[in-house]
Amino acid sequence: MSFPMHHNEIRQGINPLGDRQKFYDDFMNGCRENAKEYASGCDETEADRIDSNLRQPAFMVNFTENVGLSS
């Protein structure tokens, strides 16, 4: 599966993988239908996932640049 990483809609023209927006929308609708009274949890979890993807690069650290070589 692949889902949009930074937005809840796919922002591109022709997609060689087919209609991924429909696949994503169907998945989210299925979550909402199965969750019934907790359907808002599907959207909240998805918003958290997208927010995390947007925040993550700022917190990444390359530890190999900070490691000294010992003799």
Secondary structure as UniProt FT lines:
FT   TURN            16..17
FT   HELIX           20..35
FT   HELIX           36..38
FT   HELIX           39..59
FT   HELIX           63..66
//
